[in-house]
């Protein structure tokens, strides 16, 4: 049994310590320990002295002995926990911070320290118990209310988290982290407007802080507001110009929105900050592949290797290089080695493309299904937004009656600097990008590539239902706004012909007719099965319309609704329209297109139509057809659906009427007949 140090010795040590003579106290304690090792009182006192001297390892040795002798000594336990933490022994620290001991610790050190370490270790329920001990004793402790709110969020109790974070913010109204945490929590409980206001105020309060803007980016992404999400992330990246990871994240968002120039700049900025930032090289490789700059992949690979990058990022670059070289077997092997260096959706899309080229169609379909499943789980609720979009198409179709048209106020637009646009539509993946590229071989044309101007103006006029009563002045102003937006987007000179390409213009045809009664339409047509298959296999941006393509039945439903709307519009207005059939276009381009050029008053290129040269001249193509438009016109996509026929069978009943109506077949390779002449080449 250890012999206890004398009371006089203990009093001397304590007196030195109280007087601030910590070195003297420590020397005396060490001498006493030689003779009285194991004395728990001496151990506790010596440990406290060494802790206050900042000698945490020495203190821990004394305090361990003290606690071994007296396990219920809460002061020794709290001191030991602090010393172990300060020496990096966090696992041992957390063991000391059990809930029972924390309740007995009037200093609350065990509860505070244990809560933080438990949360860091992923044990949110334990952290919550410990934090509640603190706020029960010290309800003005805003920091712990904040930590409690975050831990409650970790276990999914977002209402309780919101309440805790509101208390924290009331106690510390200028705290940026609490504002951001509360904003995120408010999103989770559906208080989106309050969250947006709070985060916007936080973003304005500290102009150097990117955190509120990053939270706003998350809010807008979840709501499906792609443009607002992009702008928030862009501004966040602007506030952190030396953050390579954030620059790279912005590049990924820009690429997701097909803003490839912005994406390339962001990735290059990330590399300039951190030459070895591998995600930026992977992102650049994806951009090069998307914009047909495959020649840049090899130099990019060399740049990455030169800074020490190897393994999966290089494998991914190799996968893209080999895919473009037609070596799909090797590309697939490289992609598998690359693992998860890119998002699940993009990886599965690439896998599907390679498997398709290899003739492994069932495996390819599984990959594309995995790609779509990835997006179906997106927090922005693509399925719900898609259903709402389809509901809007159905509602607008119901509006289209002869009685409704008779309520229109007259509108006869005055001639302006520009002729009425040519509106090119059909359905996504029906060949609209190939067709607009061919039309732009006439130098007097300018192509608008899927811009939202018509949808925006329709909304500004109160939707389709509200457009009937718009008077001539309102419609003339709307028409002028359209040309202003076009001019802000691309260079215009008087007399230029605008080709406004948007595959789903078929759902805006009545609105277009209201604003541009003098407009002409071009309808791109392709076998409905090939169209819907291609939509399902394409890694679209999940906006409200494109989200229907994450499920084949939803895609078929949108097709049915779209062409029901189009047919109703045609019947009401007898629109001036010409149809271009994809299968005829790839069989004999001149025969299919020359009558269209004549009808539109465009100059047919006498030296021969070279759409590839036009595609290269236009620069980046931001649609899903980026690769095809610089290739020769090919026929491999015509009839592609037959390879996936068993997977498409569930939608045959929905689309069979349209297959028959448009002159195709589900049983053979029939395509719509060639028109007898240009005069009969109409819809």
Secondary structure, 3 states (H helix, E strand, C coil): CCCCCCHHHHHHHHHHHHCCCHHHHHHHHHHHHHHHCCCHHHHHHHHHHHHHCCCHHHHHHHHHHHHHHCCCCHHHHHHHHHHHHHCCCHHHHHHHCCHHHHHHCCCCHHHHHHHHHHHHCCCHHHHHHHHHHHHHHCCCCHHHHHHHHHHHHHCCCHHHHHHHHHHHHHHCCCCHHHHHHHHHHHHHCCCHHHHHHHHHHHHHHCCCCCHHHHHHHHHHHHHCCHHHHHHHHHHHHHHCCCCHHHHHHHHHHHHHCCCHHHHHHHHHHHHHHCCCCHHHHHHHHHHHHHCCCCHHHHHHHHHHHHCCCCCHHHHHHHHHHHHHCCCHHHHHHHHHHHCCCCCHHHHHHHHHHHHHHCCCHHHHHHHHHHHHHHHHCCCCCHHHHHHHHHHHHHHHHHHCCHHHHCCCCCCCCCCCCCCCCEEEECCCCCCHHHHHHHHCCCCCEEEEECCCHHHHHHHHCCHHHHHCCCCHHHHHHHHHHHHHHHHHHCCCCCCCEEEEECHHHHHCHHHHHHHCCCCEEEEEECCHHHHHHHHHHCCCCCCCCHHHHHCHHHHHHHHHHHHHHHHHHHHHHCCCEEEEEHHHHHHCHHHHHHHHHHHHCCCCCCCCCCHHHHHHHHCCCCCCCCCHHHCCCCCCCCCHHHHHHHHHHHHHHHHHHHHHHCCCCCCCCCCCCCCCCHHHCCC
